[in-house]
Amino acid sequence: MKVLKIVIVLVGIGLFGTDNLNAQSKKIVPIQLDEATLKSVPTVQLPSKVQEAASKYAGYKIKKAFVSQYKRNKKVYKVQIARGPIVYDLIISEKGKVLVSGE
């Protein structure tokens, strides 16, 4: 009888443990911008939320900025930030959410 209780507890832990892992997984949708549709934008004309999102990276300065249309007239901004020889590309939504970051 004791063995049966142990088996039931282990099976329960296994079922609830794997179910909890699936609930916590984050679904990331990769964003691919067409390089031909990018238009250069002066950094002073960037929306304030985009500038704030790019400035959250300590010590990095905005080097270049581009704008592109994405999914039904939503604008996304590709911003290159640099600190010395290190350059990162960020894709930021109009609302200031960093969607993709990479070198």
C-alpha positions as CSV (number, residue, x, y, z in Angstrom):
1,M,0.0,0.0,0.0
2,K,2.9,2.4,0.8
3,V,4.4,1.7,-2.6
4,L,1.1,2.6,-4.3
5,K,1.0,5.9,-2.6
6,I,4.6,6.7,-3.6
7,V,3.8,5.8,-7.2
8,I,0.7,8.0,-7.2
9,V,2.7,10.9,-5.8
10,L,5.5,10.5,-8.3
11,V,3.1,10.3,-11.3
12,G,1.2,13.4,-10.0
13,I,4.5,15.4,-9.6
14,G,5.4,14.3,-13.2
15,L,2.1,15.4,-14.7
16,F,1.9,18.7,-12.9
17,G,5.5,19.5,-13.3
18,T,5.5,19.2,-17.1
19,D,2.2,21.0,-17.4
20,N,3.7,24.0,-15.5
21,L,6.7,24.1,-17.8
22,N,4.5,24.5,-20.9
23,A,2.5,27.3,-19.3
24,Q,5.7,29.3,-18.6
25,S,7.2,29.0,-22.0
26,K,7.4,32.3,-23.9
27,K,6.3,32.3,-27.5
28,I,8.8,34.4,-29.5
29,V,7.9,35.4,-33.0
30,P,10.9,36.2,-35.1
31,I,10.7,39.5,-37.1
32,Q,12.3,39.6,-40.5
33,L,12.5,43.1,-42.0
34,D,13.0,43.5,-45.7
35,E,16.2,45.5,-46.1
36,A,14.8,47.1,-49.3
37,T,11.9,48.7,-47.5
38,L,14.0,50.4,-44.8
39,K,14.1,54.2,-44.9
40,S,16.7,56.2,-43.1
41,V,15.4,58.5,-40.3
42,P,17.4,61.2,-38.5
43,T,17.7,60.3,-34.8
44,V,16.1,63.5,-33.7
45,Q,12.9,62.5,-35.5
46,L,12.6,59.2,-33.7
47,P,9.5,58.9,-31.4
48,S,10.3,59.5,-27.8
49,K,9.4,56.0,-26.7
50,V,11.8,54.5,-29.3
51,Q,14.6,56.9,-28.1
52,E,13.9,55.9,-24.5
53,A,14.1,52.2,-25.3
54,A,17.4,52.6,-27.1
55,S,18.9,54.7,-24.3
56,K,18.2,52.0,-21.7
57,Y,21.4,50.3,-22.8
58,A,24.0,52.0,-20.6
59,G,26.8,53.8,-22.4
60,Y,25.4,53.2,-25.9
61,K,24.6,56.0,-28.3
62,I,22.2,55.9,-31.3
63,K,24.3,55.6,-34.4
64,K,21.7,55.1,-37.2
65,A,18.0,54.7,-37.4
66,F,15.7,53.3,-40.0
67,V,11.9,52.9,-40.2
68,S,9.9,50.1,-41.9
69,Q,6.3,49.0,-42.2
70,Y,5.4,45.8,-40.5
71,K,2.0,44.0,-40.5
72,R,-0.8,46.3,-41.5
73,N,0.9,49.7,-41.4
74,K,2.5,49.2,-38.0
75,K,5.9,51.0,-37.9
76,V,9.0,49.3,-36.5
77,Y,12.3,51.0,-36.1
78,K,15.7,49.4,-36.7
79,V,18.1,51.3,-34.5
80,Q,21.9,50.8,-34.4
81,I,23.4,51.6,-31.1
82,A,27.2,51.7,-30.6
83,R,29.7,52.0,-27.7
84,G,33.2,52.1,-29.1
85,P,33.7,49.2,-31.6
86,I,30.6,47.3,-30.4
87,V,27.5,47.8,-32.5
88,Y,24.0,46.3,-31.8
89,D,20.9,46.3,-34.0
90,L,17.6,46.7,-32.2
91,I,14.2,46.4,-33.7
92,I,11.8,48.6,-31.6
93,S,8.1,49.0,-32.0
94,E,6.4,52.4,-32.0
95,K,5.4,51.8,-28.4
96,G,9.0,51.4,-27.3
97,K,9.1,47.7,-26.9
98,V,12.4,46.1,-28.0
99,L,11.3,43.2,-30.2
100,V,14.7,41.9,-31.4
101,S,18.3,42.7,-30.4
102,G,21.4,41.3,-32.0
103,E,24.9,42.1,-33.3
